[in-house]
Amino acid sequence: MAVSAINITIEQGADFSATYNIKNPDESSATLSGYNVIGTLKKHPGATTGVSFVISLTISTAILEVSLSRTVTAALSPGRYYYDLFLVAPGGTRTKVIEGNALVNGSATLPT
């Protein structure tokens, strides 16, 4: 699987979600039985702290959805971030499938 570079925009203080279809190099849907997905949003790749996405994987369609609640996005400072998503095979092998920049837009009205 090739790594897809996909940039996203996150609105500070709003619920965020994005959906991705994981495909094989021939564009067919990947077979992900037994796989897990992990993903993190960080200020830059070498940052020691970050925010983990809530991730849902639909194995039958190779669709994964990542999300962050509005309370999580409210705590993010506006600016550029980096994120990536890894598939974790049943044996523990990790494969990066998606990476990109995330722009967090500031908000004048944040949830309480």
N, C-alpha and C positions, 0 to 999 in steps of 0.2 A: 504494500500500500504506500502510495506517495503521500507526503505531508502536504496538506492544503493550507495555504496562507489566506486567512479570512479575517478582515478587520471588522470590529464591532463598535457600536456606540451604546453607552450605558448612561441613562439619565439618573443623576443623583436624586435619591429619595423616591424612585419609582421601582416597581417590580420589573425585573429583567428576565427575558428568556430568549434563547436562540435554538434552532433545530438544525441538525446536520444529518445528511445521509452518507454513511460510510460505504465507499465503493472500492472494488478491486481495480487494478490498473486497466482492465478491459471494460470498465464502467458498469459491471454487474454489481449487485448488492453483495457486500461482504457477508460471509458466514461467521456469526459471532457467538455461537452457542458456547456457554461457559465463560465468556469474557466479562470483565468489568471495565469501567472507565474511570479515570481520575483526571482532574483538571484544576488548575490554580491560576489566579489573577494576581500579578505582582507589579510593583512599580517599574522594575526592570528584571531581566532574567536572573541576575545574581543576587537579588534582594533576599534577605533571610526570612522575611515575613510576607504573608500573602493571604488571600481569601480563597477558600475552596468552593468550587461550584457545587450545587446540588445537581446531581446528574441522574437522568432516567434513560435507560437503554431498552429499546424494543428489539429483541433479538430477531424476530421473524422478518422484520423489514430493514434491519440495520440502521434504524433511525435513533439518534441520541439527542436528548434535549438537555441543555444546561440552563440553570436559573440561579438568580440571586434575589433575595427578598428585599423589599423597600427599606427595611431597617439596616440591612447590610450595605446597600448602595448609598444610603444616607451618611454612613460613616466613612465613605471614600472621599478623598480630596479630589477636586476637579483636576483633570490633566490626563496625560498619556500613561498607559499601563501596557503590560505584555501578558498574554495568556497562552496556555497550551493545554491540549487534551491528549491523553495516552490511553491506548487500549492495553489491558493487562490480560494476557492469555492464561488459561487454566494452570500452566506450569510456572507462571510468574514473569514470563518475558514481557517487557514493555515496548510498545511501538508508538511513537508519536504520530498522530493522524491529523491534527489541526493545530495551527499556531497563528498568532496575529497580534496586532495592536488593538488596544481598547481605549477609546476616548471616553472619559467620564465628563459629561457636561454638568456644570454647576447648576444649582437650583436656588431660587430665592425663597421658595416655600418647601420646607422639609417636614416630613411627618414627625409627630411627637410620640 
